[in-house]
Amino acid sequence: MSRNDLPKEPYWDGPLSHPFYSKVVKRILDLLLSLILLIPGLILMIPLAAWVKLDSEGPVFYRAVRGGYHNQPFRIFKFRSMVVDADKTGGCTAKNDDRVTRAGRIMRRLKMDELPQLFNIIKGDMSFVGPRPELLLYTEQYTEEQQCIMWVRPGITDRSSIVYIAQDEIVGEEDPVANFERLILPEKNRLRVEYAKNQSFRLDAGLFFETIKGVFHKAEVMRKENK
């Protein structure tokens, strides 16, 4: 296969908001905050890792390939919340998906499965706030306008994570992949583009604290349900 036959890689040469903040200041803030959170993060992650291992057979971590910064694919770290090889039977989690483990069901609701992404941030693959990293299947389909998504670091949370916090309920149980592509993906991409073109410290801080508020709200809802 010649170089001309290779798939065209997303590239963005248009304007992005606050480029110095995005490339330099934000990276410094991410690194400092991730190092501060490393010890308390490990204190939380060690028992969670043991829970994953005891709850079901398979590795502790799920390391899936995602589209990354400057279109460089990377492996995202998550606690495994589904049975082994679950992604081979579909890349989208459905409502009441029986592939999700018992531990995984709780961790996913409280976003605890995302904690290992602290190491992705330290490595420079990710940021605390930024477009959620997507499957290569979808990043390779980005339009010219959407290619700007790949020119800011992907994050643990963004506006789409907050809007679609109950994504599995929206996609339902029948044909979740088709429902995701039809009902959610177009709006997610629009929100990702909006973020990439308007990234700022004020926006990042707002999304960061809004996410924390949402997690605590879900924890309170779960506490009331289990009474």
N, C-alpha and C positions, 0 to 999 in steps of 0.2 A: 504494500500500500504506500503510495507516495504521500508526501507532506500535504499536497493539495487535496488529497482524498480524506484527510482527517477532519473530524467534526470541528466546526468553527467555535473557538472558545469565546465566552463572553468577554467583552472589553468595554471599558467606559473611559471616555476622554472628555466628558462634559463636566460642568461645574458641580461641586459638592459644597454644602454649607460648612463653614468653620473648618477648613482642611487642617490647620495647625492643631486645633483642639482634637480633631479626629485621629490624626496620625501620631501626635506627640503627647499632648497633655493627657488625653484619655488613657493612653497606654500606661503612662506613669501612674495615674490614679488607679487603674485596674490592678497593676502589679503591687502597689502599696496595700490596697485594700485586701487583695487575695492573700498576701503574706500575713497581714494582721489576722485574717480569718482562718488561716491554715490550722493552727493548734485547736481552737474550738471546733473547727470543721472536722478534724480527725477524731476528736472525742465523740462526735455524732456519728461519723462514718464507720468507725470500728464495730460498734454493736449492730449497725445496719447491715454491714457486710456479713457478720455472723448470722443474722436473721435470714438474709437471702440464701446463704449456703445451707442452713438447716431447713428452710421452708421447701426447697425443691432442688432437684438434681441439676447440675450445670455450673458454669462459672459465676463468679460474683459480679463481674462487670460485663456490660454489653458495649462493644466498641464498633459502632457502625460508621461507615464512610459517609461524609457529608461534604457538600460544596462549601469551600472556605474563602478566606480573605485573599483577594487578587486571584480568584478562581483556582486556588490550590486546595485540592481535596485533603481532608484530614479525618482522623478517627475521633469521634466524640465519645467521651466517657460517660456512662450512665450505670447505675446499679441495675442489674438484670431484673426486670419486672414481669417478664413473660417466660413461657417455657422455651427450652432450647430449640433453635431453628424456627421460631414463630414467624420470623420475617420471610421465610420461604413460602408461606401460605397467604401472604398479603402484607403490604407495607403500612396499612392503616388500621388502627385499633377501633373496633366496633363497640357499640353499646353492649354491655354484658358479655364481652369477649371472653370465651372460655380459655383462651391462651394466656390470659393474665393470671399470675400466681396470687396466692392469698396475701403474701407480703407486698407484692407488686401493686395490688389494688389500693392498699392504704398509702403506700409511698407515692404512687402517681397522683392521688387526690391532693396530697400535701406537697407535691413537687420535690419530695426527698430523694427521688431517683436521680435528680439533676445535680445533687451535691458534688459528685466526683468531677463535674465540669470546672471546679475550682482549679484542677490541675491543667485543664485546657487553657484557662485564663493565664496561669503562670507561664505556660509554654508560649503564649502569644497567639494561639489558635482562635481564641474567643475573647469576648468582653462580658462584663456583667449585663450590659444593656446593648442590644443590637438585634438585627433581623435574625429570627430563629433559623439555624442552619437547616437546609433542605436536602432531600435526596438528590443525587446527581441526575436521576431520571427527570426531575423537574427543573433543576438549574440549567441543564442543557437546552431546555425549551424557552428560556427567558427571551423576551423580545428585546429589541434595542433599548427601549426605555427602561426595562427591568434590569438590564445589565449593571446598573449603578448599585444594585443590592450587593454585588460581589466586591464592591470597592469600599465597603466599611466592614469592620470585623463583626462576625455573627455573635449573637449574645445568648445568655441564659433566658432573658426575658425581653419582650418588646410589646408594642401595642396589640399585635395580633394574638399574643399569648394571653393577654388580659381579656380581649374581646371573645376569643374562642376557648375560654377556660373549660367549657363543657363540650369540647369538640366531639367526643365519642357519642354524646347524646344526639348531636346534630346529624352525624353521619348515619346513625341508626344501626340496625342489625343486618339489613339486606343490602348487599353490594356497597360496603362502606367506602371502597376505593373510588368508585364512580361518583358517589355522593360527595366525597371530599373534593374531587377534581371539579365537580360542577357547582357545589354550594359554598365551598370554603376557600379553595386555592386562589381563585381570581381576586377575592377581597384581601386575602392574606398578602398576595403579591403587591396589591395597590398600597396597603399599609406599609409594607417593607420599602417600597419606592419612596413613599412620603417621608419615612424616617430617614432613609439614606440622604435625601436631598435637604433635610432640615435638622440634621443632627446637631445638638448643642448640649452644653452642660445642664442647662435648665430643663431641657426635655428629658435627658437621661436621669436626672435626679427625680423628676416627677414619676417616670415609669418605674424606677427602682423602688421608691417608697409605696407606689400604688400596688406593685406586685407583692410586697411584704404584707400590706394591709389585706390583700386578697387571700393570701395563704393563711393568715390568722383567722380570717372570716370562715374559711373552709374548715379549719381546725375546730372552731366553735360549733359549726353546724354538725360536724362529725361527733363532737362530744354530746350534743343534745340528742342526736339520733341513737347513741349507744346508752343513753340513760335508761 
